Amino acid sequence: MSKDLLSIEHDDDNENYEAFNEFLTEHTERNKKIAYSEIEMFGDSYLKEIEWKKKKDDKKKTKLIPYIIKHCEGKYDSKTLLEYSYDDVLEIYNEYRKENRTLLSKFIHFIFNLS
């Protein structure tokens, strides 16, 4: 039987372990570099997307703020509302819109929620 073949019966003579270990180390380092570059590339892209969405939400938020200030009776000011997230400002806006509905719309809403 040939000693070049790896099998159960092959004698372990500790040959090429050093070369195999070096290969594994280099291979791992190459994979790390590839992963780092992908993370960096996609990370920049994701950060740009987050910033774009934030700017878009800030524009939407500024349209809701005047209504809130008009109806909040001094509870909020524009500086405070600008610090809030868009979702928080939208929730406050919807709360004041719900409070300031006409009596007829409140009644209709009540009737439809019963069924």
N, C-alpha and C positions, 0 to 999 in steps of 0.2 A: 504494500500500500504506500502511496506517495505521502510524504510529510508536508507537501505544499497545500494539500486539501485540509480545510478545517472540519473536523468531525469530533465526535465524542472520544474517539480513540486517539486523536492527535495529541502528541506530547507538547505540553506548554513549555516553550523554551524562552519566554519573555522577549522574543524578537518583535520588533516593530511596535511595541507599546508606546515607546517614546514618540515615534512618528505619528501614531494614531492619536495620541494625546495632543500633540501639536496641531494636527489637523482639526480636532474638535475645538480647541481653543480658538484657532483662526476662524473657523466656521461660525462659532458663537459670536465672536466680535463682528464679523461681517453682518450677521443677522441683527445684532444690536444697532449697528450703524444704519441699516436699512429701516428698522423700526423707528429709530430716532428721527430720521429724515421724514418719514411718513407722518409721524406725530406732529412734527414742526410744520409741515406743509398743510395738513388738514386742520391743525390747530389755528393757524393764521386765517384760514378760510372760515372756520367756525366763529372765530372772534369777530371777523368782519360782518358776518351774517347777524350775529347778536347785536352789534352796534347799529346795523341798518334797521333791525326790528325795533330797537330802542328809540331811534330817531322817529320812526314811523309812529310808534305808540305815543311819543311825546307830542307829536302834531295832533293826534286824535285827542289827547288829554287836554291840550290847551283850548280845544273847542268846547269841552264840557265844563271847564272851570268857571266861566262867567255865570252860567245857570246856577251852579252850586253856590257861589258867593251871593248871588241875588236872593236865594231862598234859604240860606243857612242861618240868617239872623246873627252874624258875627261869630259863628262857631268855627269857621275855617277862614283862612286868608289864602291868597294866591300863592304866596311863597311856600306855605306848608303843603298845599295841594300839589305843587310842582315836584316836591320831594317824594311824594307817594308814587307807587307804581300805577301803571295804567289801569290794572284790574281793580285796585283799591279806589281810584277816582271814579271808575265806571260804577262800582258798587254804591258809592256815596251818591252819585248822580241818579242812579235808578231809585235809590231810597227816597230822595227828595221829589223825584217825578211821581213816585207812587203816593207820597203824602199830599202832593199838590194837584191830584186829579180832581175833576169836578165831581159833584155828588152823584150825578147821573152815571158817569163812568165807574165810580166806586160801586154803585148799585148793580150795574150790569156785570161787573167783575165778580161780585158776590154771588149773583144768580148762577153764573156759569161755573163757578167753583163748587157749588152745591151738587151738581150732577156728576 
